[in-house]
Amino acid sequence: MDTGAVELTVLDRLPDGFLTAEPAALHRLLPGPTLLHLAGRGEPPLFVSVLLHGDEDTGLRAAQRLLRRYRPGGGAHELPRSLSLFVGNVAAAAAGVRRLPGQPDYNRVWPGSGTGGTPEHALMRRVFEEMRARGVFASVDVHNNTGLNPHYACVNRRDPRFLNLASLFGRTVVYFTSPRGVQAAAFASLAPAVTLECGQPGLARGVDHALDYLETCLHLPAVPGAPPDPGSIDLFHTVAIVKITEGVSFGFGAEEADLRLVEDLDHLNFRELPPGTRLGWVRPGRRAPIAAYDDRGRDVAGRYFTEVDGELRTAAALMPSMFTRDPRAIRQDCLGYLMERLAPVDGAR
């Protein structure tokens, strides 16, 4: 497949068959990334992005169920608010993978990425500019993850409107500023923006939760601007992204590799781990199997990890999120993230 030939399709109606199409069959209805502008009673539109990663189906399925409830453009079952739905990596969805070989990550190429030389960068700039011209009520980017994680919402600004929008999904909220080039960070300059992490793909609970959230957003007259009640959210800050060093082989449990991680690594997500917690075993002579990059791109692995008697352990108290056992996700993206708990905020930041 030619991953360089990527153009944006813009439609003002749903293609026939869209509401029941499986993710792997969308390429028969849509030629590629597609922006659907669907009219409703209220303006400006709610912006929703789905399938930025082709193997994360919850957002698409929630949007399909939502649109089966309403009739975009008029009638008794008209959308409560106009909806602009962006369907992202259709080609990767056809193959059931996060992204195809040769493709950039569709959630790393939005304005603000710091780079911009690919067709995908140009495509996301066009989506951004079109929505800036139309106006945006709020932005919701729906994702899944491969490890065992609770459902939670992420924000890129500690602004009361963003935190209030996130709290409608649940009390667990994660604030992050890295990696760059994510959809929510780009749209944060236009309107309150959140990323939803809906657990693993293919689970009905994630679809139900995302559907209820989108329904709520469509009915909101405004996003509240007063600071949220300090007791209403648990706020965490992502302090580092964890990667396995290039050239280091890895496995889990008894697998033979340079780095053998504990079998239940993803069970550690959203647990506060004390210093000295064992995460795995390092083959003798193999140095620095783990890298951890902070918001400035500095490797801070020595702050969080240590090797003791051949074991990889935590060097400080930390809380992981999105630790995964999926080798493809680890190589294409990361092993997971490290977080710290934040105190509630009083105002915009």
N, C-alpha and C positions, 0 to 999 in steps of 0.2 A: 504494500500500500504506500502511496506517495504521501508521506507525512508533511511535506513542504507545501502542498497545495491546500491551503486552509483559508476559507472565506466565510464571512458572516452572512447568514440569511436572516432577514427581518420580515416577520409576518404579523398581520393584524387579525388573524383568526387561527383556530386550531386545525391542523391538517386532519383529514379523515383518518380515523383509526388511532389517533394519538392517545386517546384516553385509556385505551386497553392494550397498547403496545408494550411488549417486554423490552427491557433495556437493550438486549442484544438485537432486537428487530428495528430499533429506531432509525438505523441508517437507511432503511427502505422508505421511510417517510420524510426524513430530514437529510439534506445533502451534507450537513456538517453542523458546526456550532450555530445555534439558532436563537434569536431573540423574538419572543412572542409578546406583542402588546395587546392585552385583552381589556376591553372597556368595562368599567363598573360605575357605580353611583358616585363615589368619592374620588377626588383628585388631591394631590398627586398620587401616582401609583406606588404600591408596594413592589419592591424589586426582590425577586427570589432567584437564586442560582442553584442549579442542581447538576449532578454528573460532571463536576470539574474533574473528578477522578472516575474513570469509567467503570470501576468495580464497586462503587458506592451508590446503591440503588434507592436508599430510603427517601431521599429528596424527590426523586422522580415519582415514586409510588405515592407519596403523600400529596404531591401536586396533582397527579391524575385523579386521586380520590376527591380532592378538594374541588376540582373543576367538574367532576361528575355531579356535584351538588348544585352547581350554579350554571347559568346560561350567560356567558360573556356577551355584553352588548345590549342587553335589554330583557324585558319580561319580568314575570313575578319572581323568578329566581336569579335575578341579576346579581353580579358580584357586588358586595358592599363597597368595595373600593377597586379602582382599576389595578390591574396586576401586570407587571412586566416580568416574564419568566424567561430566564436564560438557561438553555440546555447546552451543556458544555462539550465534553469530549465524546461525541457520538461514535467516532471510530474506535476508541478504546473500549467503549461499552459493548460494541459488537464482538470484541474479542474477550470481554470479561476481565480486563486488566486495568490497572491504575492509569497507565499511559503506554503507548506503543513505543518500541525501540525507535530512537531518533526524534521523538517528541519531547518538548520540555514539559514540565509539570504545569498543568493548567491553573494551578493555584499558586504559582510563583512568577507569573508573567503579567500581572496587572500593573497599572501606573504606580510608580514608587519602588519598582523592583531594583532600580539602579542599573539595569541593562535594558536593551530594547531592540536587538537586531534580528529577531525571528518574526515570521509571519504571525505567530500566536501573540506576540507583544502588540503588534499593530492591530490585530483583531480585538484584543481586550481594550486597547485605547479607544477603538471605535464604539464598543459597548459603553464604556465610561462616558464618552462625549455625548452619545445619544441620550443617555439617562440624565446627564447634567442639563441638557437642553430641555428635557421633559419635566424635570423635577423628580425628586424621590422622597416619599414619605418615610420609609425605613428600608433597610437592606438586610436580607436574611440569606446566608449561604449555608446549605445543608450538607453535612458530611457524615460518614461512618468512620470507624477505626477498627483495626484488626485485633487489638488486645482486649482484655477484660477491663472495661471502664464504666463508670456510671454515666448517665446522660448529663451533659453540661453545656453551657453556653460560653463563648469566648468573646472578649471585646479587645479593641486596640486602643481605646481611650478610657480613662477613668473619669468619664463625664456622667453626671447623674442620669441623663437620658439614655445613654448606652447601658448603664447598669440596670436601670429600670426595665429596659427592653429585654435584657438578658434574664432578669429575675422572673419574667413571665414563663420562662422555660423550666426554671428550677432554682434552688437556692445555691447550687454550686456554680460559681462564675470564675473564669480564668482570664486574666489580663496578660496579653503578650504583645511584644513589639518586633519579634523576630520569629520566623524568617520573614524577609521582605517580599514584596510582590504578591501578597495575598489579596483576595477580592475584598474582604471586609475592611482592610486597612485603606485600600484605595477609595472605597465608597464612604469611609468615615468623614471625608471632606464634604460630602453631599448631604448626609443624613445620619441619624443613629444607625449603627451597623453591628450585626452580631454574626458569629459563626456557631452553628448548632452541631454538636457532636452527639450522634444518636445511637451510639453503641455499634455493634457489629452489623454488617449488611444482612438482608434476608430475614430479619426478625420482625414480626408483626408489632411488637411493643414499640420499636423505634418509629415505625410508620405512623402508628396511632398518636404517639407523642408529637411528632413533627406536624401531623395534620391538625391536631388541636391547637398547636401554637400558631400555625399559619392562619387558621380560622380566627383566632383571637386578634392577631395583628390586622387582619382585614376589617375588623369591627372597631378598632381603636379610633376614637376621634382625634387623639393626639398622644404623643409619647410624653409621659409626665417628666417635668424638669426639676422637681424637688428631689433632694438627696434621699435615697432609699433608707428605710429604717435599718440601723446598724445590725439588728438581729435578724434581718430578712434574707441575708445572703452570706455565704462563705466565700470570701474572695481570695484567690491565689494569683501569684505572679510567676510566669515562666521565666526562669533565670538561665537556663541552658538547654541546648539541643544536643542529644547524645548520639554519636555515630561510632560505628566500628571502623577502626583504622583500615585504610585501603591496603589490600594484600594480606590481611589477617583472616584466616579461615575461622568459622565459628559454628557452633552447634549447641544443642541443649542436652542436659542430663549426661548420659554416658557416651554421646557421640564423640568421635575422635576429631579434635580440632585444636587450633592454636588457642582459641578461647571457648571454653565450655561454660555456658550460662546455666543457671539453675532451671530445672524443668518447669517450675511454676512462676517464671519471671513476671508474666503479665498479671498474676494475682497480687503483685506488690503495688499496682497502680492505686493512687489516691490513699496510700497508707504512709503515715509518717514513720520513716525508718531511722533508727538510732545509728550512731557511728558504729562501725564494725559489722554491719549486716553483710553477710556473704551473698554475693551476686553470681559467683562462678569461679572457675579455675583457669589459670593461665599456664600454657605449656612452658616448661623451663627454657630460658634463653629468648623467649619472645617478649619484647618490651612494648610498652604503650599500646595495648590492644584497643583502648577506648579513647576517644576524643570527646570533649564537651565544650561547645562554643557558646559564649555569652552574647548579649545583644550587640556588642561591638565586633563580634567575630573572633574574639580572643579565645585560645584554647585554655580552659580553666579546669581541665580534668583533674589536675593535681589537688584542686580545692575540694573535690567531691569524691574521688576514688583513690584507693591505695591497694597495693599488692602486699599481702602478708602470708608467708609460707606457701606461696603458689596459689593463694586464693585472691580473687578480686573482691574487695570489700568497700563499703562506704566509708569515707574519711570524715564525713560530717553528717549531721542530721539533715535529711532531705525527704522530699515527697516526689516520687515519680508519677508521670502520667503517660499514657499511650505507649508504654513498654509493650512490645509485640514479639511474637514468636514466628512471624511470617518472614521468611528469608527474602522474598521479593521486595516487600515493603521496607525491610531493613536496608537493602542495597540501594533501592531507588530513592528512599527518603531518609529514614533514621531509625535508631533503636527505640527512641522515645525522648521524653522531656523531663526536666527537673523543675520543681516548683517550690516556692515559699509562700507562707500565709501572709496576707496583707491585712492591715487594719482598715476599717471603713473610711471613706473619704467624705469630706464635707462639701466639696464643690467640684467644678469642672477642672480637668487636667489633661 
